[in-house]
Amino acid sequence: MNPLKQTPLAERHVAAGAKMADFGGWEMPIEYTGVVAEHTAVRSAVGIFDVSHMGKVRIQGPGAVAFLNDLLTNDLDRITSGQAQYTMLCKESEVLSESGGVIDDLIVYRWADDDIFMVPNASNAPSVVAALRAAAPAGVEIVDLHNDLGIIAVQGPRSKALIESMGMPDDHDYMTMAESKFRGEPVTVCRTGYTGEHGYELVAPVSVLVELWDALLARRDEFGVVRAGLGARDTLRTEMGYPLHGQDLSLDISPVQAGLAWAVGWDKPEFAGRAALVAERESGPRRRLRGLKSMDRGIPRPHMEVRQVAGDALAGAVIGEVTSGTFSPTLKQGIALALLDPSVNIGDEVVVDVRGRASKFTVTKPPFVEPSTRT
Amino acid sequence: MDPTQLRYTAEHEWVREEADGTAVFGITAFAQDALGDIVYVTMPAPGAALSAGVACGEVESTKSVSDIYAPLDGVVIARNDTLDSAPESINADPYGAGWLVTMQPSDPGQLAGLLSAAEYAALTLKD
């Protein structure tokens, strides 16, 4: 097995007492003081996350946007220069039944018609880069910057004031980005995130990442800055109903099943997996990603079975499976994303098999907590 | 509470013998730290029979769930009801306010067979 990769901030995390663990092949901080405290800090003040494990890819050259638009699900012409977009790379196979699964979900940042920046998931970045290189026309270059750039996410209601105090642009809209400098190096200030809060993701060269982290943390007394780990990132994103690739999205779970049809440019003549996805959309998905909210004290976990209600027992028919589940620190109850039979409606009561106990849940439409991304 | 005076199991429970012959148990500081923020606990009800080494409840954190194993044979006298609304007491004070169950051991000799504080400390270092 390959040794785990480390971000430039690894020593800082260990010195701060973080619990470190493997995440997508990277040794990452899961928590510093505790998931609940870090989660609450992001909802009420501001948290900083090292998300440098995420991939970073630059696609440059004449026709870069047109090339990507023929590959990725979302329509890049829905955005213009300076804007970002959630999109997916789906599988294209000659066998229809093997097409349409999600290789990765990602954010693309459109700088110009010949210049796109892309952030895939850590463990999927190599396959995304390989797929892009295999499909790229002459003149379009795929530059893998995974180990050259780091990303610090700054998320929470106090993030705007914190970014302003750093002398960086803070006033741009959600899903847009702006260029800045730190210690003479270029920093991209993206108004994106994975928490549901007003927030930024700072993309910077690895050479200045430690200094950038320290500078944000130095303002902790003024803004209540807290280090937040991937544990809190997961509870925050689950409260928003944001899918996580490998759990709620995968080669076996299509955008139609995951409720991500809004991130597909259905009118585009071409994108990878198009025929399969159009067919699935027309016939209706065989299962649908929904939210589940606990009615008792049960805490759902991935792969737990979802059943029809049958008294207090687990005698009901299996109607789905939990894909993400956790305790919501905001709601103080169990929440889940689950792939359910399409006959199940919002508002229905279902039962989750919590290690042999029948735990009752209500089917909901996420988010579980109102997002504040645009405020 | 002085953790060096307690007995321990390899499953990360501590046990304290009371003057009246009953025993109190909970999970160790090492266990609560490994679990992270504890958000839910299930414990056996008073009157329930316990068998040493057999699961009798669960302690669940934001990220994972772990079985609670009975440290001794016996019967439950009381469960710590305050943990229903404040499970975080286990994180804050695992040897005090975070106690789980008071039990009546059926074999008082069993306690001496549990780990000493030094033996338990050696075990957690190995982990």
Interface residues (C-beta under 8 A of the other chain):
Chain A: K19 I30 E31 G34 V35 V36 A37 G231 T235 R297 I299 R301 T326 F327 P329 K332 R355
Chain B: G36 D37 V39 Y40 E58 E60 S61 T62 K63 V65 E88 N91
